[in-house]
Amino acid sequence: MKRTGEFLKKAREQKGLSINEIGLSLKISSKILKAIEDGDMTQLPAKTFLRGFVQSYANYLRVDVNEIMRIFQDEMGSTRPSPLIQMPERDETLETSDKGSTGPVPNKSVPSSE
């Protein structure tokens, strides 16, 4: 996260912008923006949210978003969660038992009491 933060901080400083004004414009806490710039993982949200914040920050600064997101990806890895449960292979016995009988359906009506 260090390279991502350094890239964004340098771009912000070159444009003469403060963290507070960017935070107000983006509606992202200046504390979060500072943590992004500093690479302070203890102050940052989950990767999925962080990815969105970095992308918004890069867009605001009008820097190459694809480049910054590549750097972010290299440092942080995928933001897609890995599956926790592996689905078992479909059991062939289930497939044959689902077919049932093709014969006539018995009449199960109740006789009337006339």
WOURDA-V595663 format. One record per pair of residues at least 24 apart in sequence whose C-alpha atoms are under 10 Angstrom apart, sorted by the first residue. I is the first residue (numbers start at 1). J is the second residue. Records with the same first field share a line. If there is no record, write none. Layout:
I->J, J
//
This chain:
1->35, 36, 37, 38, 39, 40, 41, 71, 72, 73, 74, 75, 76
2->35, 36, 37, 38, 39, 40, 41, 71, 72, 75
3->36, 37, 38, 39, 68, 71, 72, 74, 75
4->36, 37, 38, 39, 54, 58, 67, 68, 69, 70, 71, 72, 73, 74, 75, 76
5->33, 34, 35, 36, 37, 38, 39, 40, 54, 68, 71, 72
6->36, 37, 38, 39
7->37, 58, 63, 68, 71
8->33, 36, 37, 38, 54, 57, 58, 61, 63, 68
9->33, 34, 36, 37, 38, 61
10->37
11->58, 61, 62, 63
12->37, 57, 58, 60, 61, 62, 63
14->61
15->61
17->61
22->57, 60, 61
23->57
25->60
26->53, 56, 57, 60
27->53
28->53, 56, 57
33->57
46->79
47->76, 77, 78, 79, 80, 81
48->78, 79, 80, 81
49->79
50->76, 79
51->76, 78, 79
//
